C-alpha cells in the first residue's frame, strides 16, 4: 500500500480567501462599539486599538483601566466602555451566572459612556455607546430616550450641530429598524423645520428609512437621483451598499458604476467600487479603482490596505509590500492586516524559490508579532528548502515555544524529524497534534504505524480517529479498510 505522509504547509494567502466585508470599514454598517472614537486619541487609546486588532482585547482592557485610573479622559472612558461592550457580546450568557456577569459588564460600560457624555466632543460616541448598552440590556425605551436627550441638548457651535445631525441619523435608523416608520419620518420633518437638517440631509435620512425597511428598489433609484443632486457621496456610498443584499456584489458593482457615470470625479464611489471588486475577485479592477484613492485623506489608511490586498491578489506582491510597510507606521486596527500582507509577500517570494528573501520578511513580522502563526509555519519551511535542517529544527522549536499547542507546527515538525530518522520524537509530536484536533497528525500516525511498525490494527485505530475529525478523507477510509483486511483476527 502506497501511503504518503500528510503535511499541509498551507499557503499564508488563505486569509485572502475570506476577506470579511465586516472588517472592511466603509462597506459595513457603522459600528456602535468601535474601540476608539474618531478625534483626539490618546496614546493609551491608540495602543488599545492595536491590541484589539491583534486579538488581545483583555490586554486592551487592562491598559485602558490603568489609563482611566490616572486620568478620566472622555476619550479613554468611551474607549474602555466600547471594549467592555465587545467583551459582553463575546460572553455566552446561557446560564444565570453568565447572564449576571454580562449584565454587570454592560452596566459598567453604560456608566462610563454616561460620564463621557458631558464632553461635547465625545457626546455622539458616548450617547451611541450608552444607547447600545441599553439595547443589549433589553431596555429599548431607555435607548431611545438616551438618543433623544442627547439631540435635545443646546447646540452652541458648528461642531455641536454636526454632532446633533449624527445623533438624528442614529435615531432615525433606530426607529426605522423597529418598523416605526411614521415616527422616523416625523423626526426628519421636525429636524428640517428646526434647520438641523438641510434639504440634502433630509434626502439622506429618508433613504436611510428605506434602507432599514428593506425597500431596495426604491433606494436604488433614490441613490442615483441624490447623486445627481449633489448629495454627500460618503452617505450615498453607504446607502448604495444597502440597496442590494449582502452577497449581491454584481448589483452593488452596477450601482457604484452608475454613480460614477453621474459624478466621474468623485473618488468615494471609485473607492467603494474598488472594495466591491476586491470582494468579487477582480483584483486588477480593484487596483485600477483604488490607486487614485490612497492619497485622498478622506479615506485614511484603509484605502492603502485595500490596494495592498488587491496588488497581492493580482500577483504583484512586491508592489504591494511598500503599502503594507506604510500601514505599519499608522498604529491601530490595520496593524494586523499589514502584517498579514507582509506574510503574503513572503509566501509569494517562497513560491518563487526566493527563500532567503522570504525569511527576511518572516523575521520582520515576528519582531512585531512574536506569535504570528504563518511566520512560524513559513520560516522553518524556508530553512529546510535552503538545506539548513538544523536551522529548520531550531525554527520549529522557537515556533512551539511561542505557540506550544499549535497542531500544524506539531505535525510539520514531526514530518521533518521523521525524515531525519527521529521517529520516536516525531510520533510524540504527531500525538500532540492529533490531541489538538489535527487530522493530518492522525493520518500520519496511521501511516507510520502501518509502514514502520507493520501493525495494521493500530494503524486502523489512528485512521478511525482521523475520520472522526475529518470524515471527508476518502483515502483514509480506504487505508482503514485495507488495514482491517490485513489485521489478524
C-alpha positions as CSV (number, residue, x, y, z in Angstrom):
1,X,0.0,0.0,0.0
2,X,1.5,3.4,-1.0
3,X,0.6,5.8,1.7
4,X,2.3,9.2,1.8
5,X,2.6,11.3,5.0
6,X,0.4,14.3,5.2
7,X,1.7,17.8,5.8
8,X,-0.4,20.8,4.8
9,X,2.2,23.5,4.6
10,X,-0.7,25.8,3.9
11,X,-0.4,29.0,1.9
12,X,-0.4,32.1,4.0
13,X,-2.7,33.7,1.4
14,X,-5.6,31.7,2.9
15,X,-6.6,34.9,4.7
16,X,-7.4,36.5,1.3
17,X,-9.9,33.8,0.5
18,X,-12.1,35.0,3.4
19,X,-11.8,38.8,3.2
20,X,-14.6,39.7,5.6
21,X,-16.7,42.6,4.5
22,X,-17.4,43.5,8.1
23,X,-13.8,44.2,8.7
24,X,-13.5,46.4,5.6
25,X,-14.6,49.7,7.2
26,X,-16.6,51.5,4.6
27,X,-18.7,48.6,3.5
28,X,-20.1,47.6,6.9
29,X,-22.6,49.5,8.9
30,X,-21.0,52.0,11.3
31,X,-20.2,50.1,14.5
32,X,-21.7,51.4,17.7
33,X,-18.9,49.8,19.6
34,X,-15.7,51.0,17.9
35,X,-12.9,50.7,20.3
36,X,-11.8,54.3,20.0
37,X,-13.9,57.2,18.7
38,X,-12.6,59.4,15.9
39,X,-10.8,62.6,17.1
40,X,-8.3,63.1,19.8
41,X,-6.9,59.7,20.6
42,X,-4.6,59.4,23.5
43,X,-1.6,57.2,23.3
44,X,-3.2,54.6,25.5
45,X,-6.3,54.5,23.3
46,X,-4.2,54.1,20.2
47,X,-2.3,51.2,21.8
48,X,-5.7,49.6,22.8
49,X,-6.8,49.7,19.2
50,X,-3.7,47.8,18.1
51,X,-4.2,45.2,20.9
52,X,-7.8,44.6,20.0
53,X,-6.9,44.3,16.3
54,X,-4.4,41.6,17.3
55,X,-7.0,39.7,19.3
56,X,-5.7,40.8,22.7
57,X,-8.8,42.6,24.0
58,X,-8.1,41.6,27.5
59,X,-4.8,43.4,27.4
60,X,-6.5,46.4,25.9
61,X,-9.0,46.5,28.7
62,X,-6.2,46.3,31.3
63,X,-4.3,49.1,29.6
64,X,-7.4,51.4,29.4
65,X,-8.3,50.7,33.0
66,X,-4.8,51.8,34.1
67,X,-5.1,54.9,31.9
68,X,-8.5,55.8,33.3
69,X,-7.3,55.3,36.8
70,X,-4.7,58.0,36.1
71,X,-6.9,60.4,34.1
72,X,-10.6,60.1,33.4
73,X,-10.3,61.5,29.9
74,X,-13.6,61.2,27.9
75,X,-11.8,59.6,25.0
76,X,-10.5,56.9,27.4
77,X,-13.8,56.4,29.0
78,X,-15.6,55.8,25.7
79,X,-12.8,53.5,24.6
80,X,-13.0,51.4,27.7
81,X,-16.8,51.4,27.6
82,X,-16.7,50.1,24.0
83,X,-14.1,47.4,24.9
84,X,-16.5,46.2,27.6
85,X,-19.4,46.1,25.2
86,X,-17.4,43.9,22.9
87,X,-16.5,41.7,25.9
88,X,-20.1,41.4,26.9
89,X,-21.1,40.4,23.4
90,X,-18.5,37.7,23.4
91,X,-19.9,36.1,26.6
92,X,-22.1,33.0,26.3
93,X,-24.9,34.1,28.6
94,X,-26.6,30.7,28.7
95,X,-26.7,30.4,32.5
96,X,-27.9,32.6,35.3
97,X,-24.2,33.3,36.2
98,X,-23.3,34.1,32.6
99,X,-26.3,36.5,32.2
100,X,-25.5,38.2,35.5
101,X,-21.8,38.7,34.5
102,X,-22.8,40.0,31.1
103,X,-25.3,42.4,32.7
104,X,-22.7,43.7,35.2
105,X,-20.2,44.3,32.3
106,X,-22.8,46.3,30.3
107,X,-23.8,48.3,33.4
108,X,-20.2,49.3,33.9
109,X,-19.9,50.2,30.2
110,X,-23.1,52.3,30.4
111,X,-21.7,54.2,33.4
112,X,-18.5,55.0,31.5
113,X,-20.4,56.3,28.5
114,X,-22.7,58.4,30.7
115,X,-19.7,60.0,32.3
116,X,-18.2,60.8,28.9
117,X,-21.4,62.4,27.6
118,X,-20.5,65.6,29.5
119,X,-17.7,66.2,26.9
120,X,-19.1,67.9,23.8
121,X,-16.5,66.4,21.5
122,X,-17.4,62.8,22.7
123,X,-21.1,63.3,23.1
124,X,-22.1,61.4,19.9
125,X,-19.9,58.4,20.7
126,X,-20.9,58.4,24.3
127,X,-24.6,58.6,23.5
128,X,-24.5,55.9,20.9
129,X,-22.4,53.7,23.3
130,X,-24.9,54.3,26.1
131,X,-27.8,53.5,23.7
132,X,-26.1,50.3,22.6
133,X,-25.8,49.2,26.2
134,X,-29.5,49.8,26.8
135,X,-30.4,47.8,23.7
136,X,-28.2,44.9,24.8
137,X,-29.8,45.1,28.2
138,X,-33.2,45.0,26.5
139,X,-34.1,48.5,27.6
140,X,-35.2,49.9,24.3
141,X,-37.2,52.8,25.8
142,X,-34.0,53.9,27.7
143,X,-32.0,53.6,24.5
144,X,-34.4,55.8,22.6
145,X,-34.5,58.3,25.5
146,X,-30.7,58.5,25.5
147,X,-30.6,59.4,21.8
148,X,-33.5,61.9,22.2
149,X,-31.9,63.6,25.3
150,X,-28.6,64.0,23.5
151,X,-30.3,65.5,20.5
152,X,-32.3,67.9,22.7
153,X,-29.1,69.5,24.2
154,X,-28.3,73.0,23.1
155,X,-26.0,73.4,20.1
156,X,-23.8,76.4,20.6
157,X,-21.4,75.9,17.6
158,X,-20.9,74.2,14.3
159,X,-19.3,71.1,15.9
160,X,-22.3,70.6,18.2
161,X,-24.7,71.0,15.3
162,X,-22.8,68.4,13.4
163,X,-23.0,66.1,16.4
164,X,-26.7,66.6,16.6
165,X,-27.1,65.6,12.9
166,X,-25.2,62.3,13.6
167,X,-27.4,61.6,16.5
168,X,-30.5,62.3,14.4
169,X,-29.3,59.8,11.9
170,X,-28.9,57.2,14.7
171,X,-32.4,57.9,16.0
172,X,-33.9,57.6,12.5
173,X,-32.2,54.3,12.0
174,X,-33.3,53.1,15.5
175,X,-37.0,53.9,14.7
176,X,-37.0,52.6,11.2
177,X,-35.4,49.2,12.2
178,X,-38.3,48.8,14.6
179,X,-41.0,49.5,11.9
180,X,-41.8,52.8,13.4
181,X,-41.5,54.5,10.0
182,X,-44.0,57.3,10.7
183,X,-42.1,58.3,13.8
184,X,-38.8,58.2,11.9
185,X,-40.3,60.5,9.2
186,X,-41.6,62.8,11.9
187,X,-38.1,63.1,13.4
188,X,-36.8,64.0,9.9
189,X,-39.6,66.6,9.3
190,X,-39.1,68.2,12.7
191,X,-35.3,68.4,12.2
192,X,-35.8,70.1,8.8
193,X,-38.2,72.6,10.3
194,X,-35.7,73.4,13.0
195,X,-32.9,73.8,10.4
196,X,-31.0,70.9,12.0
197,X,-31.1,69.1,8.6
198,X,-30.7,70.8,5.2
199,X,-32.5,69.6,2.1
200,X,-29.7,67.2,1.1
201,X,-29.5,65.7,4.5
202,X,-33.3,65.2,4.6
203,X,-32.9,63.2,1.4
204,X,-30.2,61.1,3.0
205,X,-32.3,60.4,6.1
206,X,-35.3,59.4,4.1
207,X,-33.2,57.0,2.2
208,X,-31.9,55.7,5.5
209,X,-35.5,54.8,6.4
210,X,-35.9,53.0,3.1
211,X,-32.7,51.0,3.8
212,X,-33.9,50.0,7.2
213,X,-37.3,48.9,5.7
214,X,-35.6,46.8,3.1
215,X,-37.1,49.0,0.2
216,X,-34.1,48.2,-2.0
217,X,-35.7,49.0,-5.4
218,X,-36.8,52.4,-4.2
219,X,-33.5,53.1,-2.5
220,X,-31.6,52.2,-5.7
221,X,-33.4,54.9,-7.7
222,X,-33.2,57.4,-4.9
223,X,-29.5,57.0,-4.5
224,X,-28.9,57.7,-8.2
225,X,-31.1,60.8,-8.1
226,X,-29.5,62.1,-5.0
227,X,-26.1,61.7,-6.6
228,X,-27.2,63.8,-9.5
229,X,-28.5,66.4,-6.9
230,X,-25.1,66.6,-5.2
231,X,-25.8,64.7,-2.0
232,X,-23.0,63.7,0.3
233,X,-21.0,60.9,-1.6
234,X,-20.0,59.0,1.6
235,X,-23.6,58.8,2.8
236,X,-24.7,57.7,-0.6
237,X,-21.9,55.1,-0.9
238,X,-23.0,53.5,2.3
239,X,-26.7,53.6,1.3
240,X,-25.8,52.2,-2.1
241,X,-24.2,49.2,-0.3
242,X,-27.6,48.6,1.4
243,X,-29.5,48.9,-1.8
244,X,-28.8,45.3,-2.5
245,X,-28.4,42.1,-0.5
246,X,-25.2,41.1,1.4
247,X,-23.9,38.8,-1.3
248,X,-25.3,40.6,-4.4
249,X,-22.0,42.1,-5.5
250,X,-22.9,42.4,-9.1
251,X,-25.8,44.7,-8.2
252,X,-23.5,46.7,-5.9
253,X,-20.9,47.0,-8.7
254,X,-23.6,48.1,-11.2
255,X,-24.8,50.8,-8.8
256,X,-21.3,52.2,-8.0
257,X,-20.5,52.3,-11.7
258,X,-23.8,54.1,-12.3
259,X,-22.9,56.6,-9.6
260,X,-19.5,57.2,-11.3
261,X,-21.2,57.8,-14.6
262,X,-23.2,60.7,-12.9
263,X,-20.2,62.1,-11.0
264,X,-17.0,60.7,-12.7
265,X,-14.7,62.8,-10.5
266,X,-16.0,61.5,-7.1
267,X,-13.4,59.2,-5.6
268,X,-15.8,58.0,-2.9
269,X,-17.7,56.0,-5.5
270,X,-14.5,54.7,-7.0
271,X,-13.3,53.7,-3.5
272,X,-16.4,51.7,-2.8
273,X,-16.4,50.1,-6.3
274,X,-12.8,49.1,-5.8
275,X,-13.5,47.4,-2.5
276,X,-16.5,45.6,-4.1
277,X,-14.3,44.4,-7.0
278,X,-11.8,43.1,-4.5
279,X,-14.5,41.0,-2.8
280,X,-15.7,39.8,-6.2
281,X,-12.2,38.5,-7.0
282,X,-11.5,41.2,-9.7
283,X,-8.1,42.2,-8.3
284,X,-7.0,44.1,-11.4
285,X,-10.2,46.2,-11.4
286,X,-9.8,46.9,-7.7
287,X,-6.2,48.1,-8.3
288,X,-7.4,50.4,-11.0
289,X,-10.1,51.9,-8.8
290,X,-8.1,52.1,-5.6
291,X,-4.8,53.6,-6.8
292,X,-6.1,57.2,-7.1
293,X,-7.8,56.9,-3.7
294,X,-4.8,56.3,-1.4
295,X,-3.6,60.0,-1.4
296,X,-7.1,61.3,-0.6
297,X,-7.1,62.0,3.2
298,X,-10.9,61.2,3.4
299,X,-10.2,57.5,3.1
300,X,-7.3,57.3,5.5
301,X,-5.1,54.2,5.6
302,X,-8.0,51.8,4.8
303,X,-7.7,52.6,1.1
304,X,-4.0,51.6,1.2
305,X,-4.9,48.4,2.9
306,X,-7.4,47.5,0.2
307,X,-4.9,48.4,-2.5
308,X,-2.2,46.3,-1.0
309,X,-4.6,43.3,-0.8
310,X,-5.6,43.9,-4.5
311,X,-2.0,44.0,-5.6
312,X,-1.1,40.9,-3.7
313,X,-4.1,39.0,-5.0
314,X,-3.3,40.0,-8.6
315,X,0.2,38.6,-8.3
316,X,2.0,41.9,-7.8
317,X,3.4,41.1,-4.3
318,X,6.5,43.3,-4.5
319,X,4.3,46.3,-5.5
320,X,2.1,45.6,-2.5
321,X,4.9,45.5,0.0
322,X,5.5,49.3,0.3
323,X,1.8,49.7,1.1
324,X,1.9,47.2,3.9
325,X,5.1,48.8,5.2
326,X,3.4,52.2,5.2
327,X,0.4,50.8,7.1
328,X,2.7,49.6,9.9
329,X,3.6,53.3,10.5
330,X,-0.1,54.0,11.4
331,X,-0.8,52.4,14.7
332,X,-4.3,51.0,15.0
333,X,-6.7,48.4,13.7
334,X,-4.9,47.9,10.4
335,X,-1.7,46.6,12.0
336,X,-2.7,43.0,11.8
337,X,-3.8,43.4,8.2
338,X,-0.4,44.9,7.3
339,X,1.4,42.0,9.0
340,X,-0.8,39.6,7.1
341,X,0.0,41.4,3.9
342,X,3.8,41.1,4.6
343,X,3.4,37.4,5.2
344,X,1.5,37.2,1.9
345,X,4.5,38.8,0.2
346,X,6.8,36.3,2.0
347,X,4.8,33.4,0.6
348,X,5.0,34.8,-2.9
349,X,8.7,35.0,-2.5
350,X,8.9,31.4,-1.2
351,X,6.8,30.2,-4.2
352,X,9.3,31.9,-6.5
353,X,12.1,30.0,-4.5
354,X,13.4,33.2,-3.1
355,X,13.7,31.6,0.3
356,X,16.3,33.9,1.8
357,X,14.2,37.0,0.9
358,X,11.1,35.3,2.3
359,X,12.9,34.6,5.6
360,X,13.7,38.3,5.9
361,X,10.0,39.2,5.8
362,X,9.0,36.4,8.2
363,X,11.6,37.6,10.7
364,X,10.3,41.2,10.4
365,X,6.8,40.1,11.2
366,X,7.9,38.1,14.2
367,X,9.6,41.1,15.7
368,X,6.3,42.9,15.6
369,X,4.1,39.9,16.4
370,X,6.1,37.1,18.2
371,X,3.3,34.6,18.0
372,X,2.4,35.1,14.3
373,X,1.1,31.7,13.0
374,X,2.1,32.0,9.4
375,X,5.6,33.2,10.1
376,X,6.3,30.3,12.4
377,X,5.0,27.9,9.8
378,X,6.8,29.5,6.9
379,X,10.2,30.2,8.4
380,X,11.3,26.5,9.0
381,X,10.0,25.5,5.6
382,X,12.3,28.1,4.0
383,X,15.2,26.9,6.1
384,X,14.5,23.4,5.0
385,X,14.2,24.4,1.4
386,X,17.6,26.1,1.7
387,X,19.1,22.8,3.0
388,X,19.5,24.1,6.5
389,X,17.9,21.3,8.5
390,X,19.4,22.4,11.9
391,X,18.0,25.9,11.4
392,X,14.6,24.5,10.4
393,X,14.6,22.4,13.6
394,X,15.5,25.5,15.6
395,X,12.8,27.5,13.9
396,X,10.2,24.8,14.7
397,X,11.3,24.8,18.4
398,X,11.0,28.6,18.5
399,X,7.6,28.3,17.0
400,X,6.4,25.8,19.5
401,X,7.8,27.9,22.3
402,X,5.6,30.7,21.1
403,X,2.6,28.5,20.2
404,X,3.0,25.3,22.3
405,X,-0.2,23.6,21.2
406,X,-0.4,24.6,17.5
407,X,-1.4,21.4,15.6
408,X,0.2,22.4,12.3
409,X,3.5,23.2,13.8
410,X,3.5,20.0,15.7
411,X,2.6,18.0,12.6
412,X,5.1,19.7,10.3
413,X,7.9,19.4,12.8
414,X,7.1,15.8,13.2
415,X,7.4,15.2,9.5
416,X,10.8,16.8,9.5
417,X,12.0,14.8,12.4
418,X,10.7,11.6,11.0
419,X,12.6,12.3,7.7
420,X,15.7,12.7,9.8
421,X,15.2,9.3,11.5
422,X,14.0,10.7,14.8
423,X,10.8,8.6,14.7
424,X,10.1,8.4,18.5
425,X,10.2,12.2,18.9
426,X,8.2,12.6,15.7
427,X,5.4,10.4,16.9
428,X,5.2,12.3,20.2
429,X,4.6,15.4,18.1
430,X,2.0,13.7,15.9
431,X,0.2,12.5,19.1
432,X,0.1,16.1,20.4
433,X,-1.1,17.3,17.0
434,X,-3.9,14.7,17.0
435,X,-4.9,15.5,20.5
436,X,-5.2,19.2,19.4
437,X,-7.6,18.2,16.6
438,X,-5.2,17.7,13.7
439,X,-6.5,15.1,11.2
440,X,-3.1,15.3,9.5
441,X,-1.5,14.2,12.7
442,X,-3.8,11.2,13.0
443,X,-3.3,10.2,9.4
444,X,0.5,10.3,9.7
445,X,0.3,8.2,12.9
446,X,-1.8,5.7,11.0
447,X,0.6,5.6,8.0
448,X,3.7,5.2,10.1
449,X,2.1,2.5,12.3
450,X,1.4,0.6,9.2
451,X,4.6,1.2,7.3
452,X,7.2,1.4,10.1
453,X,5.6,-0.9,12.7
454,X,3.6,-3.2,10.3
455,X,0.7,-3.0,12.8
456,X,-2.5,-2.7,10.7
457,X,-4.7,-2.9,13.8
458,X,-3.1,0.1,15.5
459,X,-3.0,1.9,12.1
460,X,-6.7,1.3,11.6
461,X,-7.4,2.8,15.0
462,X,-5.5,6.0,14.1
463,X,-7.3,6.2,10.8
464,X,-10.7,5.9,12.6
465,X,-9.7,8.8,14.9
466,X,-8.7,10.8,11.8
467,X,-12.1,10.2,10.1
468,X,-13.8,11.3,13.3
469,X,-12.1,14.7,12.8
470,X,-12.4,14.8,9.0
471,X,-15.0,12.4,7.5
472,X,-14.3,13.7,4.0
473,X,-10.9,12.0,3.7
474,X,-11.8,9.2,1.3
475,X,-8.2,7.9,1.1
476,X,-8.1,7.5,4.9
477,X,-11.3,5.5,4.7
478,X,-9.7,3.3,2.1
479,X,-6.5,2.9,4.2
480,X,-8.6,1.9,7.2
481,X,-10.4,-0.8,5.2
482,X,-7.1,-2.2,3.9
483,X,-5.7,-2.2,7.4
484,X,-8.7,-4.0,8.8
485,X,-8.5,-6.6,6.0
486,X,-4.8,-7.2,6.8
487,X,-5.3,-7.2,10.6
488,X,-5.1,-10.7,12.2
489,X,-8.4,-12.0,13.6
